[in-house]
């Protein structure tokens, strides 16, 4: 199949246009690569200057709050529990010694036992005790109280509805009769 000169000329022109378009696309893609590379550098700079310090500040705040809760709430409570347990342990040892000595159960001096427990608890928790913050009811506390009162009222209403003496709700004492034919 042979082509005419006119057709060959048109095909060469089309091929030249395709090559020109291909070169233009290569230049555009090269520019797009440079822009993408620069955008990546800018994102890295933004990350180092803005995101990382913000995250570090947030982590530091969470760490401070958790340390505060641990030191001011968990340790004193644990100290009180351990102190009470040690007081009970001392009381049990004292009772065991009395039984071993043959004095029997005798009179139990609860004031002495409670003093020992308080003494042990205060020894253990004094190190970790901080000044207690002033307690005040926040909006969440008020909402919780209102929801608690509403729940209690709902339970009381349900109990009243269940237990009230309504004749229509009670089953008759007469045995069931067979239907008449």
KOLPALUM-825551 format. One record per residue: residue number from 1; residue in one letter; chain; x, y negated, z negated of N, C-alpha, C in turn. Coordinates in nm, 4 decimals, padded with zeros to 6 digits. Last residue first. Example, Ala and Ser with C-alpha at 12.3 -4.5 7.8 and 13.67 -1.06 7.14 Angstrom:
2
(2 "s" "A" (01.2850 00.2250 -00.7080) (01.3670 00.1060 -00.7140) (01.2900 -00.0030 -00.7870))
(1 "a" "A" (01.3190 00.5690 -00.7800) (01.2300 00.4500 -00.7800) (01.3200 00.3300 -00.7800))
//
This chain:
181
(181 "x" "A" (-07.1186 02.4694 -07.6464) (-07.1359 02.5146 -07.5074) (-07.2673 02.4736 -07.4509))
(180 "x" "A" (-06.9178 02.2445 -07.8331) (-07.0452 02.3140 -07.8158) (-07.0644 02.3474 -07.6693))
(179 "x" "A" (-06.5763 02.3052 -07.9232) (-06.6784 02.2304 -07.8492) (-06.8039 02.3143 -07.8311))
(178 "x" "A" (-06.4863 02.3686 -08.2595) (-06.4907 02.4145 -08.1204) (-06.5978 02.3371 -08.0477))
(177 "x" "A" (-06.3283 02.1220 -08.4651) (-06.4417 02.2108 -08.4327) (-06.4335 02.2507 -08.2865))
(176 "x" "A" (-06.0499 02.0854 -08.6750) (-06.1088 02.0673 -08.5423) (-06.2206 02.1693 -08.5202))
(175 "x" "A" (-06.1080 01.9979 -09.0161) (-06.0448 02.0805 -08.9117) (-06.1181 02.0579 -08.7803))
(174 "x" "A" (-06.0732 01.6727 -09.1578) (-06.1601 01.7809 -09.1124) (-06.0888 01.8652 -09.0068))
(173 "x" "A" (-05.9083 01.4569 -09.2017) (-05.8775 01.5783 -09.2759) (-05.9619 01.6970 -09.2305))
(172 "x" "A" (-05.7908 01.2616 -08.9219) (-05.8964 01.3050 -09.0138) (-05.8572 01.4369 -09.0796))
(171 "x" "A" (-05.5024 01.0612 -08.9179) (-05.5715 01.1782 -08.8637) (-05.6736 01.2241 -08.9674))
(170 "x" "A" (-05.4742 00.7054 -08.8912) (-05.4650 00.8284 -08.9692) (-05.5469 00.9390 -08.9051))
(169 "x" "A" (-05.5236 00.4790 -08.7470) (-05.3975 00.5469 -08.7232) (-05.3882 00.6816 -08.7929))
(168 "x" "A" (-05.7570 00.3707 -08.8306) (-05.7534 00.4231 -08.6950) (-05.6265 00.5041 -08.6694))
(167 "x" "A" (-05.7104 00.2712 -09.0830) (-05.7914 00.3913 -09.0691) (-05.7816 00.4537 -08.9301))
(166 "x" "A" (-05.4071 00.1764 -09.2035) (-05.5013 00.1467 -09.0972) (-05.5765 00.2765 -09.0684))
(165 "x" "A" (-05.2022 00.0810 -09.4154) (-05.3186 00.1699 -09.4260) (-05.4221 00.1282 -09.3226))
(164 "x" "A" (-04.8582 00.0822 -09.3058) (-04.9831 00.0144 -09.3443) (-05.1011 00.1109 -09.3391))
(163 "x" "A" (-04.6196 00.1957 -09.2204) (-04.6751 00.2381 -09.3485) (-04.8080 00.1714 -09.3857))
(162 "x" "A" (-04.5540 00.0837 -08.9744) (-04.5573 00.2291 -08.9902) (-04.6353 00.2694 -09.1142))
(161 "x" "A" (-04.5553 -00.1863 -09.0199) (-04.6475 -00.1321 -08.9204) (-04.6613 00.0190 -08.9370))
(160 "x" "A" (-04.3460 -00.1984 -09.2058) (-04.4818 -00.2374 -09.2464) (-04.5844 -00.1793 -09.1493))
(159 "x" "A" (-04.1307 -00.1230 -09.0467) (-04.1669 -00.0407 -09.1616) (-04.3098 -00.0715 -09.2057))
(158 "x" "A" (-04.1303 -00.3353 -08.8641) (-04.1521 -00.1992 -08.8150) (-04.1933 -00.1070 -08.9296))
(157 "x" "A" (-04.0741 -00.5464 -09.0412) (-04.2002 -00.5454 -08.9682) (-04.2315 -00.4045 -08.9173))
(156 "x" "A" (-03.8147 -00.4735 -09.1267) (-03.9241 -00.4830 -09.2237) (-04.0601 -00.4784 -09.1547))
(155 "x" "A" (-03.6788 -00.4924 -08.8830) (-03.6854 -00.3637 -08.9526) (-03.8005 -00.3648 -09.0522))
(154 "x" "A" (-03.7103 -00.7665 -08.8280) (-03.7633 -00.6663 -08.7352) (-03.7768 -00.5301 -08.8015))
(153 "x" "A" (-03.5715 -00.8770 -09.0429) (-03.7141 -00.9035 -09.0308) (-03.7792 -00.8013 -08.9365))
(152 "x" "A" (-03.3141 -00.7894 -08.9801) (-03.3771 -00.7432 -09.1033) (-03.5286 -00.7639 -09.0974))
(151 "x" "A" (-03.2767 -00.9320 -08.7415) (-03.2753 -00.7856 -08.7401) (-03.3424 -00.7298 -08.8645))
(150 "x" "A" (-03.2830 -01.1945 -08.8394) (-03.3831 -01.1511 -08.7416) (-03.3899 -00.9988 -08.7361))
(149 "x" "A" (-03.0593 -01.1925 -09.0045) (-03.1907 -01.2156 -09.0641) (-03.3007 -01.1682 -08.9690))
(148 "x" "A" (-02.8630 -01.1497 -08.8074) (-02.8809 -01.0539 -08.9160) (-03.0171 -01.0677 -08.9807))
(147 "x" "A" (-02.8869 -01.3815 -08.6525) (-02.9153 -01.2516 -08.5917) (-02.9368 -01.1447 -08.6981))
(146 "x" "A" (-02.8086 -01.5690 -08.8479) (-02.9426 -01.5763 -08.7895) (-02.9803 -01.4427 -08.7261))
(145 "x" "A" (-02.5448 -01.4859 -08.8918) (-02.6413 -01.4850 -09.0019) (-02.7838 -01.4847 -08.9468))
(144 "x" "A" (-02.4329 -01.5284 -08.6379) (-02.4351 -01.3929 -08.6945) (-02.5364 -01.3831 -08.8079))
(143 "x" "A" (-02.4576 -01.8049 -08.6181) (-02.5298 -01.7206 -08.5229) (-02.5404 -01.5781 -08.5778))
(142 "x" "A" (-02.2839 -01.8780 -08.8233) (-02.4254 -01.9151 -08.8324) (-02.5085 -01.8268 -08.7396))
(141 "x" "A" (-02.0433 -01.7818 -08.7200) (-02.0956 -01.7299 -08.8460) (-02.2435 -01.7583 -08.8615))
(140 "x" "A" (-02.0163 -01.9386 -08.4918) (-02.0301 -01.7946 -08.4788) (-02.0860 -01.7313 -08.6046))
(139 "x" "A" (-01.9793 -02.1885 -08.6091) (-02.0996 -02.1647 -08.5284) (-02.1231 -02.0151 -08.5102))
(138 "x" "A" (-01.8510 -02.1196 -08.9398) (-01.8433 -02.1748 -08.8052) (-01.9740 -02.1452 -08.7316))
(137 "x" "A" (-01.8224 -02.2020 -09.2705) (-01.9005 -02.1253 -09.1742) (-01.8930 -02.1956 -09.0388))
(136 "x" "A" (-01.5063 -02.1914 -09.4273) (-01.6246 -02.2661 -09.3866) (-01.6959 -02.1830 -09.2795))
(135 "x" "A" (-01.2510 -02.1761 -09.6603) (-01.3504 -02.1018 -09.5831) (-01.4668 -02.1946 -09.5503))
(134 "x" "A" (-00.9198 -02.2796 -09.6500) (-01.0565 -02.3090 -09.6933) (-01.1535 -02.2379 -09.6007))
(133 "x" "A" (-00.6717 -02.0214 -09.6754) (-00.7332 -02.1360 -09.6087) (-00.8755 -02.1559 -09.6599))
(132 "x" "A" (-00.4585 -01.9450 -09.9426) (-00.5800 -01.9065 -09.8699) (-00.6406 -02.0298 -09.8037))
(131 "x" "A" (-00.1162 -01.9311 -09.9193) (-00.2302 -02.0119 -09.9631) (-00.3508 -01.9769 -09.8774))
(130 "x" "A" (-00.0148 -01.5867 -09.9203) (-00.0027 -01.7254 -09.8794) (-00.1244 -01.7999 -09.9308))
(129 "x" "A" (00.1582 -01.3050 -10.0296) (00.0375 -01.3861 -10.0416) (00.0685 -01.5294 -10.0016))
(128 "x" "A" (00.3693 -01.1380 -10.0384) (00.3087 -01.1639 -09.9076) (00.1893 -01.2567 -09.9129))
(127 "x" "A" (00.4484 -01.1138 -10.3008) (00.5466 -01.1489 -10.1984) (00.4819 -01.1973 -10.0699))
(126 "x" "A" (00.2188 -01.0278 -10.4351) (00.2691 -01.1640 -10.4566) (00.3665 -01.2063 -10.3481))
(125 "x" "A" (00.1487 -00.7606 -10.4037) (00.0959 -00.8570 -10.3068) (00.1477 -00.9988 -10.3259))
(124 "x" "A" (00.2760 -00.6172 -10.6077) (00.2983 -00.5813 -10.4687) (00.2560 -00.6922 -10.3725))
(123 "x" "A" (00.1854 -00.7406 -10.8428) (00.3285 -00.7273 -10.8154) (00.3527 -00.7077 -10.6668))
(122 "x" "A" (-00.0910 -00.7089 -10.8233) (-00.0350 -00.8440 -10.8149) (00.1145 -00.8392 -10.7874))
(121 "x" "A" (-00.1118 -00.4314 -10.8506) (-00.1587 -00.4967 -10.7275) (-00.0981 -00.6354 -10.7146))
(120 "x" "A" (-00.0139 -00.3929 -11.1084) (00.0548 -00.3318 -10.9943) (00.0144 -00.4002 -10.8636))
(119 "x" "A" (-00.2076 -00.5390 -11.2537) (-00.0662 -00.5740 -11.2633) (00.0116 -00.5190 -11.1433))
(118 "x" "A" (-00.4420 -00.4012 -11.1945) (-00.4281 -00.5413 -11.1540) (-00.2823 -00.5837 -11.1536))
(117 "x" "A" (-00.3802 -00.1548 -11.3147) (-00.4075 -00.1624 -11.1712) (-00.3913 -00.3051 -11.1198))
(116 "x" "A" (-00.3545 -00.2296 -11.5822) (-00.2407 -00.1715 -11.5120) (-00.2595 -00.1829 -11.3609))
(115 "x" "A" (-00.6157 -00.3196 -11.6306) (-00.5039 -00.4142 -11.6429) (-00.3815 -00.3621 -11.5693))
(114 "x" "A" (-00.7575 -00.0821 -11.5973) (-00.7799 -00.1908 -11.5011) (-00.6689 -00.2946 -11.5089))
(113 "x" "A" (-00.6576 00.0609 -11.8186) (-00.6382 00.1121 -11.6822) (-00.6550 -00.0006 -11.5807))
(112 "x" "A" (-00.7456 -00.0963 -12.0282) (-00.6027 -00.0743 -12.0124) (-00.5722 -00.0280 -11.8695))
(111 "x" "A" (-01.0193 -00.0749 -11.9937) (-00.9581 -00.2076 -11.9843) (-00.8083 -00.1944 -11.9636))
(110 "x" "A" (-01.0728 00.1921 -12.0408) (-01.0814 00.1415 -11.9047) (-01.0188 00.0035 -11.8904))
(109 "x" "A" (-00.9632 00.4288 -12.2204) (-00.9560 00.2839 -12.2329) (-00.9517 00.2247 -12.0919))
(108 "x" "A" (-01.1279 00.7037 -12.3396) (-01.0705 00.6443 -12.2202) (-01.0761 00.4934 -12.2352))
(107 "x" "A" (-01.0545 00.9113 -12.6078) (-01.1251 00.7924 -12.5606) (-01.0515 00.7353 -12.4398))
(106 "x" "A" (-00.9862 01.2529 -12.5189) (-00.9927 01.1401 -12.6106) (-01.0738 01.0262 -12.5543))
(105 "x" "A" (-00.8926 01.4770 -12.3861) (-00.9367 01.3615 -12.3091) (-00.9437 01.2384 -12.3957))
(104 "x" "A" (-00.6016 01.6015 -12.5656) (-00.7305 01.6131 -12.4970) (-00.7640 01.4869 -12.4194))
(103 "x" "A" (-00.3611 01.6233 -12.6852) (-00.4517 01.5225 -12.7407) (-00.5862 01.5237 -12.6711))
(102 "x" "A" (-00.1642 01.7829 -12.5864) (-00.2695 01.8445 -12.6664) (-00.3642 01.7440 -12.7289))
(101 "x" "A" (00.0155 01.6981 -12.4088) (00.0531 01.6831 -12.5489) (-00.0535 01.7406 -12.6408))
(100 "x" "A" (-00.1237 01.7294 -12.1742) (-00.0110 01.8177 -12.1991) (00.0316 01.8131 -12.3456))
(99 "x" "A" (-00.3066 01.5190 -12.1977) (-00.3558 01.6566 -12.1961) (-00.2425 01.7551 -12.2278))
(98 "x" "A" (-00.1293 01.3030 -12.1851) (-00.2136 01.3219 -12.3045) (-00.2656 01.4647 -12.3120))
(97 "x" "A" (-00.0254 01.3386 -11.9280) (00.0634 01.3458 -12.0452) (-00.0163 01.3693 -12.1731))
(96 "x" "A" (-00.2557 01.2950 -11.7805) (-00.1904 01.4247 -11.7725) (-00.0965 01.4435 -11.8929))
(95 "x" "A" (-00.3023 01.0257 -11.8396) (-00.4008 01.1247 -11.8820) (-00.3386 01.2642 -11.8812))
(94 "x" "A" (-00.0750 00.9149 -11.7165) (-00.0967 00.8955 -11.8603) (-00.1934 01.0010 -11.9124))
(93 "x" "A" (-00.1262 00.9865 -11.4530) (-00.0072 01.0380 -11.5220) (-00.0227 01.0267 -11.6728))
(92 "x" "A" (-00.3581 00.8357 -11.4094) (-00.3646 00.9809 -11.4002) (-00.2445 01.0448 -11.4703))
(91 "x" "A" (-00.2555 00.5779 -11.4381) (-00.3597 00.6229 -11.5303) (-00.3698 00.7749 -11.5292))
(90 "x" "A" (-00.0765 00.5749 -11.2231) (-00.0263 00.5609 -11.3600) (-00.1288 00.6108 -11.4609))
(89 "x" "A" (-00.2655 00.5994 -11.0150) (-00.1626 00.7011 -11.0330) (-00.1063 00.6970 -11.1748))
(88 "x" "A" (-00.4019 00.3602 -11.0457) (-00.4747 00.4851 -11.0658) (-00.3756 00.5988 -11.0890))
(87 "x" "A" (-00.1897 00.1879 -10.9790) (-00.2541 00.1798 -11.1102) (-00.3305 00.3075 -11.1420))
(86 "x" "A" (-00.1449 00.2637 -10.7166) (-00.0398 00.2862 -10.8164) (-00.0961 00.2789 -10.9578))
(85 "x" "A" (-00.3856 00.1777 -10.6067) (-00.3518 00.3203 -10.6030) (-00.2433 00.3520 -10.7055))
(84 "x" "A" (-00.3596 -00.0969 -10.6437) (-00.4681 -00.0244 -10.7096) (-00.4382 00.1249 -10.7150))
(83 "x" "A" (-00.1381 -00.1403 -10.4780) (-00.1320 -00.1704 -10.6207) (-00.2398 -00.0984 -10.6988))
(82 "x" "A" (-00.2440 -00.0700 -10.2298) (-00.1327 00.0080 -10.2853) (-00.1202 -00.0160 -10.4351))
(81 "x" "A" (-00.4426 -00.2699 -10.2088) (-00.4788 -00.1278 -10.2052) (-00.3687 -00.0428 -10.2678))
(80 "x" "A" (-00.2895 -00.5027 -10.2201) (-00.3932 -00.4793 -10.3206) (-00.4312 -00.3316 -10.3258))
(79 "x" "A" (-00.1314 -00.4663 -09.9943) (-00.0710 -00.4765 -10.1271) (-00.1717 -00.4497 -10.2372))
(78 "x" "A" (-00.3203 -00.4775 -09.7933) (-00.2490 -00.3517 -09.8148) (-00.1830 -00.3515 -09.9523))
(77 "x" "A" (-00.3863 -00.7469 -09.8241) (-00.4888 -00.6437 -09.8443) (-00.4231 -00.5084 -09.8695))
(76 "x" "A" (-00.1398 -00.8714 -09.7657) (-00.2004 -00.8850 -09.8979) (-00.3074 -00.7787 -09.9249))
(75 "x" "A" (-00.1028 -00.7704 -09.4903) (-00.0114 -00.7351 -09.5993) (-00.0725 -00.7577 -09.7378))
(74 "x" "A" (-00.3259 -00.8849 -09.3490) (-00.3042 -00.7406 -09.3565) (-00.2166 -00.7039 -09.4761))
(73 "x" "A" (-00.3137 -01.1705 -09.3944) (-00.4357 -01.0926 -09.4133) (-00.4063 -00.9447 -09.4375))
(72 "x" "A" (-00.0680 -01.2926 -09.3566) (-00.1636 -01.3547 -09.4491) (-00.2881 -01.2719 -09.4743))
(71 "x" "A" (00.0831 -01.1355 -09.1762) (00.1414 -01.1800 -09.3029) (00.0378 -01.2290 -09.4031))
(70 "x" "A" (-00.0992 -01.0877 -08.9644) (-00.0317 -00.9768 -09.0313) (00.0187 -01.0203 -09.1695))
(69 "x" "A" (-00.1716 -01.3458 -08.8907) (-00.2747 -01.2529 -08.9380) (-00.2105 -01.1389 -09.0160))
(68 "x" "A" (00.0816 -01.4407 -08.8107) (00.0092 -01.5066 -08.9197) (-00.0972 -01.4134 -08.9772))
(67 "x" "A" (00.1361 -01.2728 -08.5966) (00.2261 -01.2718 -08.7124) (00.1562 -01.3334 -08.8335))
(66 "x" "A" (-00.0695 -01.3511 -08.4250) (-00.0676 -01.2138 -08.4760) (00.0246 -01.2016 -08.5966))
(65 "x" "A" (00.0046 -01.6201 -08.3810) (-00.1237 -01.5885 -08.4434) (-00.1226 -01.4478 -08.5017))
(64 "x" "A" (00.2547 -01.5836 -08.2572) (00.2434 -01.6597 -08.3809) (00.1139 -01.6261 -08.4541))
(63 "x" "A" (00.1804 -01.4377 -08.0290) (00.2740 -01.3796 -08.1246) (00.2641 -01.4508 -08.2592))
(62 "x" "A" (00.0214 -01.6249 -07.9003) (-00.0377 -01.4985 -07.9447) (00.0511 -01.4326 -08.0500))
(61 "x" "A" (00.2181 -01.8207 -07.8502) (00.1025 -01.8518 -07.9350) (00.0365 -01.7253 -07.9869))
(60 "x" "A" (00.3922 -01.6797 -07.6809) (00.4413 -01.7298 -07.8094) (00.3258 -01.7615 -07.9039))
(59 "x" "A" (00.2214 -01.6353 -07.4645) (00.2722 -01.5204 -07.5392) (00.3230 -01.5650 -07.6757))
(58 "x" "A" (00.1866 -01.9047 -07.3831) (00.0722 -01.8233 -07.4268) (00.1162 -01.7033 -07.5083))
(57 "x" "A" (00.4505 -01.9690 -07.3106) (00.3835 -02.0437 -07.4174) (00.2646 -01.9652 -07.4722))
(56 "x" "A" (00.4852 -01.7923 -07.0993) (00.5712 -01.7808 -07.2174) (00.5082 -01.8531 -07.3359))
(55 "x" "A" (00.2958 -01.8893 -06.9171) (00.2809 -01.7549 -06.9723) (00.3637 -01.7381 -07.0996))
(54 "x" "A" (00.4138 -02.1414 -06.8695) (00.2781 -02.1317 -06.9227) (00.2542 -01.9948 -06.9856))
(53 "x" "A" (00.6670 -02.0730 -06.7623) (00.6575 -02.1443 -06.8910) (00.5178 -02.1376 -06.9531))
(52 "x" "A" (00.5737 -01.9296 -06.5241) (00.6504 -01.8627 -06.6297) (00.6457 -01.9408 -06.7614))
(51 "x" "A" (00.4356 -02.1347 -06.3744) (00.3686 -02.0131 -06.4213) (00.4429 -01.9494 -06.5378))
(50 "x" "A" (00.6237 -02.3562 -06.3257) (00.4892 -02.3712 -06.3821) (00.4346 -02.2440 -06.4471))
(49 "x" "A" (00.8823 -02.2883 -06.2362) (00.8589 -02.4165 -06.3026) (00.7247 -02.4248 -06.3752))
(48 "x" "A" (00.8728 -02.0322 -06.1188) (00.9712 -02.0606 -06.2240) (00.9372 -02.1867 -06.3030))
(47 "x" "A" (00.6591 -02.0728 -05.9369) (00.6515 -01.9669 -06.0373) (00.7475 -01.9960 -06.1527))
(46 "x" "A" (00.7647 -02.2704 -05.7761) (00.6434 -02.2983 -05.8546) (00.6296 -02.1970 -05.9678))
(45 "x" "A" (00.9771 -02.1249 -05.6625) (01.0042 -02.2439 -05.7459) (00.8843 -02.2758 -05.8339))
(44 "x" "A" (00.8289 -01.9285 -05.5244) (00.9250 -01.8902 -05.6273) (00.9562 -02.0064 -05.7209))
(43 "x" "A" (00.6900 -02.0919 -05.3454) (00.6146 -02.0124 -05.4423) (00.7061 -01.9689 -05.5563))
(42 "x" "A" (00.9069 -02.1897 -05.1972) (00.8261 -02.2834 -05.2755) (00.7437 -02.2097 -05.3814))
(41 "x" "A" (00.9938 -01.9534 -05.0736) (01.0833 -02.0268 -05.1647) (01.0048 -02.1220 -05.2539))
(40 "x" "A" (00.7655 -01.8976 -04.9181) (00.8096 -01.8035 -05.0213) (00.9023 -01.8698 -05.1214))
(39 "x" "A" (00.7747 -02.1182 -04.7464) (00.6609 -02.1031 -04.8381) (00.6962 -02.0061 -04.9500))
(38 "x" "A" (01.0078 -02.0566 -04.6041) (01.0057 -02.1757 -04.6900) (00.8899 -02.1696 -04.7903))
(37 "x" "A" (00.9135 -01.8269 -04.4707) (01.0295 -01.8188 -04.5585) (01.0322 -01.9370 -04.6555))
(36 "x" "A" (00.7068 -01.9366 -04.3189) (00.6756 -01.8354 -04.4197) (00.7898 -01.8216 -04.5192))
(35 "x" "A" (00.8551 -02.1067 -04.1508) (00.7546 -02.1640 -04.2422) (00.7220 -02.0645 -04.3528))
(34 "x" "A" (01.0046 -01.9167 -04.0100) (01.0730 -02.0195 -04.0913) (00.9777 -02.0789 -04.1943))
(33 "x" "A" (00.7939 -01.7781 -03.8837) (00.8834 -01.7088 -03.9769) (00.9557 -01.8065 -04.0680))
(32 "x" "A" (00.6926 -01.9807 -03.7212) (00.6067 -01.9243 -03.8255) (00.6911 -01.8494 -03.9287))
(31 "x" "A" (00.9114 -02.0152 -03.5480) (00.8711 -02.1255 -03.6364) (00.7846 -02.0736 -03.7516))
(30 "x" "A" (00.8964 -01.7633 -03.4210) (01.0179 -01.8045 -03.4922) (00.9868 -01.9165 -03.5914))
(29 "x" "A" (00.6460 -01.7800 -03.3020) (00.6684 -01.6797 -03.4057) (00.7937 -01.7111 -03.4875))
(28 "x" "A" (00.6998 -01.9853 -03.1175) (00.5979 -02.0057 -03.2210) (00.6184 -01.9062 -03.3351))
(27 "x" "A" (00.8924 -01.8567 -02.9588) (00.9281 -01.9799 -03.0303) (00.8290 -02.0060 -03.1436))
(26 "x" "A" (00.7399 -01.6480 -02.8566) (00.8577 -01.6176 -02.9368) (00.9005 -01.7398 -03.0184))
(25 "x" "A" (00.5511 -01.7923 -02.7101) (00.5065 -01.7139 -02.8257) (00.6240 -01.6796 -02.9159))
(24 "x" "A" (00.7188 -01.8944 -02.5124) (00.6500 -01.9871 -02.6033) (00.6026 -01.9142 -02.7282))
(23 "x" "A" (00.7919 -01.6573 -02.3869) (00.8951 -01.7398 -02.4499) (00.8309 -01.8377 -02.5500))
(22 "x" "A" (00.5377 -01.5782 -02.2891) (00.6105 -01.4913 -02.3830) (00.7181 -01.5709 -02.4574))
(21 "x" "A" (00.4830 -01.7882 -02.1127) (00.3964 -01.7676 -02.2288) (00.4677 -01.6835 -02.3347))
(20 "x" "A" (00.6845 -01.7361 -01.9259) (00.6815 -01.8649 -01.9958) (00.5969 -01.8539 -02.1229))
(19 "x" "A" (00.6026 -01.4843 -01.8359) (00.7321 -01.4994 -01.9018) (00.7383 -01.6298 -01.9806))
(18 "x" "A" (00.3556 -01.5546 -01.7231) (00.3579 -01.4600 -01.8347) (00.4897 -01.4709 -01.9112))
(17 "x" "A" (00.4417 -01.7227 -01.5153) (00.3570 -01.7780 -01.6223) (00.3571 -01.6869 -01.7456))
(16 "x" "A" (00.5805 -01.5310 -01.3634) (00.6533 -01.6454 -01.4198) (00.5730 -01.7092 -01.5336))
(15 "x" "A" (00.3657 -01.3701 -01.2860) (00.4730 -01.3129 -01.3671) (00.5525 -01.4245 -01.4340))
(14 "x" "A" (00.2230 -01.5526 -01.1311) (00.1604 -01.4972 -01.2513) (00.2657 -01.4384 -01.3452))
(13 "x" "A" (00.4093 -01.5860 -00.9276) (00.3673 -01.7017 -01.0053) (00.3055 -01.6562 -01.1380))
(12 "x" "A" (00.4152 -01.3272 -00.8261) (00.5370 -01.3847 -00.8827) (00.5047 -01.5040 -00.9712))
(11 "x" "A" (00.1460 -01.3108 -00.7370) (00.1929 -01.2197 -00.8422) (00.3214 -01.2723 -00.9066))
(10 "x" "A" (00.1460 -01.5033 -00.5372) (00.0569 -01.5207 -00.6521) (00.1016 -01.4320 -00.7691))
(9 "x" "A" (00.3273 -01.3837 -00.3619) (00.3576 -01.5151 -00.4177) (00.2727 -01.5390 -00.5418))
(8 "x" "A" (00.1883 -01.1536 -00.2935) (00.3163 -01.1429 -00.3618) (00.3530 -01.2731 -00.4306))
(7 "x" "A" (-00.0281 -01.2692 -00.1575) (-00.0548 -01.1938 -00.2800) (00.0737 -01.1797 -00.3611))
(6 "x" "A" (00.1068 -01.3811 00.0566) (00.0290 -01.4689 -00.0312) (00.0057 -01.3994 -00.1656))
(5 "x" "A" (00.2067 -01.1568 00.1821) (00.2974 -01.2557 00.1246) (00.2270 -01.3459 00.0273))
(4 "x" "A" (00.0304 -00.8600 00.0854) (00.0537 -00.9728 00.1738) (00.1476 -01.0693 00.1044))
(3 "x" "A" (00.1510 -00.5372 00.0187) (00.0871 -00.6610 -00.0244) (00.1192 -00.7708 00.0745))
(2 "x" "A" (00.0740 -00.2006 00.1018) (00.1586 -00.3181 00.1142) (00.0787 -00.4423 00.0779))
(1 "x" "A" (00.0833 00.1168 00.0000) (00.0000 00.0000 00.0000) (00.0880 -00.1233 00.0000))
//
